[in-house]
Amino acid sequence: MKNPPVRGQTAVITGATRGIGLAIARALAAQGYDLIVTGRNETALRRIGRELASGKVRVLAQGCDIREPESVDDLFRIVRRQFKRLDILINNAGIVHPNITIDKLPWPVWHEVIETNLTGMFLVTQAALALMRRGGTIVNNLSISANRVFAGSAAYNASKHGALGFTNTLREEVRGKGIRVIGLLPGATDTEIWDTLWPQAPRKKMMSAAVVADAVVSAILLPKNVTVENLEILPTTGTL
């Protein structure tokens, strides 16, 4: 199947400085998408911006705290001014917390995880919809924790279950506008997230972020009258 032309099309990727977000940014740049990569680490953003920029694609590396409405508004004001349009949104930004049971889970940890993984997704999506046109695609990185539970990860599980409900609702609301919504549910992927979640995790059994990114881009490049609603991708070993 011949991929559709993407020259002049624009993608926003949140949480783009590492892991799956960075891998998706690289994969989209290779396809020819102009990129707006965001995150909170300004040093990493500058490095990624230099890496991805080429004569073929435009790259804007812009800091954004997706938990803050003003920061999100500033981001999309810049997108509107410099790119005029938005074709792809990758809601990838997310955090985890150490393995802590509910009876010992501190309120600040709960609040930060929910605000980042759920509220941040809402704020970015709402701002992006004003710029998206028919044929656009939204990908929400949910994790397999969106429909499974792991003891000791209550805030993370709750945020991802909520994000799945948000994603499914969004899909129905924008279906008539010709905007596709893909829920990405990757299993264990070898990224820095495990340094917090489970430092001794068996990373050799995990997928690479690049493999997940390839699957995402393949779904995005499907004909506009076809969609993958939920993309669950796992290591052949299953859950760890």
C-alpha positions in Angstrom: 0.0 0.0 0.0 1.4 3.4 -0.9 1.5 5.8 2.0 -0.4 9.1 1.5 1.7 12.3 1.1 2.3 14.1 4.3 4.3 17.1 3.2 3.1 20.2 4.9 1.2 18.3 7.6 1.9 19.0 11.2 2.1 16.9 14.4 2.2 17.9 18.0 3.8 15.4 20.4 3.7 15.9 24.2 6.3 14.2 26.4 8.6 14.1 23.4 12.0 14.2 25.0 12.3 10.5 25.8 10.8 7.1 25.5 7.8 6.4 23.3 7.2 10.1 22.6 10.7 10.7 21.3 10.5 7.5 19.2 7.2 8.6 17.6 8.7 12.1 16.9 11.6 10.4 15.1 9.2 8.2 13.1 7.0 11.0 12.1 9.9 13.2 11.1 11.2 10.3 8.9 7.8 10.3 7.1 8.0 14.1 6.5 5.7 15.6 9.1 6.5 19.0 10.5 6.7 18.7 14.3 6.0 20.6 17.5 7.7 18.6 20.3 6.9 19.6 23.8 8.0 18.7 27.3 9.2 20.3 30.6 12.9 19.6 30.2 14.1 22.6 28.2 17.7 21.3 27.8 16.4 18.0 26.4 14.0 19.8 24.1 16.7 21.9 22.6 18.8 18.7 21.9 15.8 16.9 20.4 14.9 19.9 18.3 18.4 20.0 16.8 18.4 16.2 16.2 15.1 16.2 14.3 15.4 19.4 12.3 16.4 19.0 8.6 15.8 20.7 5.4 12.8 18.5 4.7 10.8 19.1 8.0 10.2 22.0 10.3 10.7 21.4 14.0 9.6 23.6 16.9 10.8 22.5 20.3 8.5 24.3 22.8 8.4 23.9 26.5 4.9 23.2 28.0 3.5 22.1 31.3 0.4 20.3 30.2 -1.1 20.5 33.8 -1.3 24.3 33.4 -4.1 25.7 31.2 -2.0 28.9 30.5 1.0 26.9 29.4 -1.2 24.8 27.0 -2.8 28.0 25.6 0.6 29.5 25.0 1.7 26.4 23.2 -1.2 26.3 20.8 -1.1 30.1 20.2 2.4 29.5 18.9 1.3 26.5 16.8 -1.5 28.6 15.3 0.8 31.4 14.5 3.7 29.4 13.0 2.0 26.4 11.4 -1.7 27.5 10.9 -2.9 23.9 11.0 -2.7 20.7 13.0 -3.1 17.2 11.5 -1.7 14.9 14.2 -1.9 15.1 18.0 0.1 12.6 20.1 -0.9 12.8 23.7 2.1 11.0 25.1 3.1 12.9 28.3 2.7 10.9 31.4 4.3 9.9 34.7 4.2 7.0 37.1 4.9 6.6 40.8 6.8 4.1 42.9 5.1 1.0 44.0 3.0 2.2 46.9 -0.2 0.6 48.3 -3.3 2.8 48.6 -3.1 3.1 52.4 0.3 4.7 52.1 -0.1 6.6 48.9 0.6 10.4 49.6 -2.0 12.9 48.3 0.6 15.0 46.4 1.7 11.9 44.5 -1.9 11.0 43.6 -2.7 14.5 42.5 0.4 14.9 40.3 -0.2 11.7 38.5 -3.9 12.4 37.9 -3.2 16.0 36.8 -0.5 14.9 34.4 -2.0 11.8 32.9 -5.7 12.7 32.8 -6.2 16.4 33.2 -3.2 17.3 31.0 -4.6 15.1 28.2 -7.9 16.9 28.4 -6.4 20.3 28.3 -4.1 19.6 25.3 -6.9 17.8 23.4 -9.4 20.6 23.9 -6.8 23.2 22.7 -5.8 21.0 19.7 -9.4 20.5 18.5 -9.7 24.1 17.6 -6.9 23.6 15.0 -7.8 20.1 13.7 -9.6 19.6 10.4 -11.2 16.6 8.8 -8.7 13.8 8.2 -6.8 14.6 11.5 -5.7 11.9 14.0 -5.4 12.0 17.7 -3.4 9.2 19.4 -3.6 8.9 23.2 -0.9 6.8 24.9 -2.9 5.0 27.5 -0.7 1.9 28.4 -2.2 -1.5 29.1 -2.9 -0.2 32.6 -6.0 1.4 30.9 -7.8 -1.9 31.1 -5.8 -3.9 33.6 -4.7 -3.2 37.2 -1.3 -3.6 38.9 -1.1 -3.6 42.7 0.8 -0.7 44.1 0.0 1.6 41.1 -3.4 3.0 42.2 -2.9 6.5 40.9 -1.4 5.4 37.6 -4.1 2.8 37.1 -6.8 5.3 37.9 -5.4 7.9 35.6 -5.1 5.5 32.7 -8.6 4.0 33.2 -9.9 7.5 33.2 -7.9 8.4 30.1 -9.4 5.3 28.3 -12.9 6.6 29.1 -12.0 10.0 27.9 -10.5 8.6 24.7 -13.6 6.5 24.0 -15.9 9.5 24.6 -13.7 11.7 22.4 -13.8 9.2 19.6 -17.6 9.3 19.4 -17.8 13.1 19.7 -15.4 13.7 16.7 -16.2 10.8 14.5 -18.7 12.9 12.5 -16.0 15.5 12.0 -13.7 13.0 10.3 -11.1 13.0 13.1 -9.8 9.6 14.1 -9.0 8.8 17.7 -6.6 5.9 18.5 -6.0 4.6 21.9 -2.5 3.3 22.2 -2.1 0.5 24.8 1.5 -0.6 24.9 2.7 -3.3 27.2 6.1 -3.3 28.8 8.4 -1.0 26.8 12.1 -0.4 27.6 12.0 3.2 28.7 13.1 5.3 31.7 9.7 4.9 33.3 10.9 1.7 34.9 13.6 3.5 36.9 10.6 4.8 39.0 8.1 2.0 38.6 10.3 -1.1 38.9 14.1 -0.6 38.8 14.8 -4.3 38.7 12.4 -5.0 35.8 13.6 -7.5 33.2 14.1 -5.1 30.4 15.4 -7.7 28.0 11.8 -9.1 27.8 10.4 -5.7 26.8 9.7 -4.0 23.5 11.7 -1.1 22.2 10.1 2.3 22.0 10.9 2.3 18.2 8.8 -0.8 17.7 5.8 0.9 19.4 6.4 4.0 17.3 6.4 2.1 14.1 3.0 0.6 14.9 1.6 4.0 15.7 2.8 5.5 12.5 1.5 2.6 10.5 -2.0 3.2 12.0 -1.8 6.9 11.3 -0.9 6.3 7.7 -3.9 4.1 7.0 -6.4 5.6 4.5 -8.5 8.2 6.1 -11.7 6.1 5.8 -10.1 3.4 8.0 -9.0 3.5 11.7 -7.5 1.4 14.4 -9.6 2.4 17.5 -7.4 0.7 20.2 -3.9 -0.4 19.4 -2.7 -2.9 22.0 0.9 -4.0 21.4 2.7 -6.4 23.8 5.9 -8.3 24.0 5.5 -12.0 23.0 6.2 -12.9 26.6 3.0 -11.1 27.6 2.9 -9.1 30.8 6.0 -9.2 33.0 
